[in-house]
């Protein structure tokens, strides 16, 4: 059992998962963002690996990724930055990127670097279930790294059950068919979709992401799930000239009573 699975053993409700793009707003921002989030009530931190063709990402994450790549960030740099402060971080860390990055870096090499950096799980939105099970599942298990699958409103129930069974840690419930970063309120159809997931009585925790941007949407998502993931809104809240304070203010706005 890794740290991500341990978290869900100890806490089942109101899990706050924060996503940020490594290398944004500055090349060396990663450590400051991680150590600042560590001081808040964040339960999971998702480290975005910038990619030139981010299909699932909306404009905010795309732009932050482009800036990070211009800043000179690379996969190896991210792992080195995280590894350099891993002893001071006890919040479970996840890597989120794309299948092609995983392949280009070398699959076993990527998993080894996750272990070196205390990253306990990986999210690859475009990794098909069947390829994972055939090619990589044994390696993920060998390195004790959780693989987290995503589902959308279009995913049939039987497919959801298969993806839930293959996931470790939690299942990622994408709240809508759009990309990340939409700041609409949660609609009736989305609530019906969340109810559908709830009625499947899955054996694994699940978190709702995409479109969660403030306390209201976070609280509603938590009514239907174990917690929620915030990415674009968090990135927008970062003040490049005052990273620490802007992060503290944003997390406080989500967790305030």
C-alpha positions, 0 to 999 in steps of 0.5 A: 500500500502506498501513501495515496492508498493510505490517505483514503484509508484514513479519510473518506470525505472532503478530499482536496486534490490540487493540480498545478503545472510544474515549471509555472510561473517560473522554472523553479516554482515547483518546490515553492508551490509544493512546500506552500501547499504542504502547509495547508489542508490539501490532501493530494497534490497533482503535478502537471507535466507540461506537454506540447499537445495537451488534449484534455486541458483547457486554455489556462492549463495549456497556457501555463504548460506553454510558459513552463516549456518556454521556461525550460522545464523537462520531465527530468527537471521535474523529477529532480526538483521534487526529489530534492525536497521529498523529505519535507513533503508528506502529502501524497504526490501524483504525476499527471501527463500524457501517454506519449511523454511516458513512452518517450521518457521510458516506461520503467525509467518513469516509474523508477523516477516516481519512486525516487521522488516519492510520487505515488500515482500517475494519471495519463488520460490517454492511456487505454485500459487494455494497453495498460493491463497488457503492457504496464500493469505488472510494472506499476505493481512492481514499483507500487505506483498507483495508476488512476483512470478517468471516466466521463459522462459518456462512459458506459456503466460496465466500462466504469466498473472495469476502469474502477477495478483497474484503478488504484487509489481513486477513480477520476470522475471528469464532470463534463465532456469539455476540457479543464477550466470551465467555471460554470456552476454545476448543472442538474445533468451533472448532478444526475451523472454524479448520482449515476456513479454513486448508484454503481456502488464502486469499491474504490473512492472517486474524486470529481474534477474539471470545472471545480473552481470555488468553495461552492462547486467544491462542496457540491462535488463532495456531496456526491464523491470522496472529494474534488480536484481543482486545477485551472482555478488554482493556477489562475490564483497564483500571483507570480510575484507573491506565490506563497501568499496567493496560494494560502489565500486561495486554499483558505477560500476553498476550505473556509467554513 
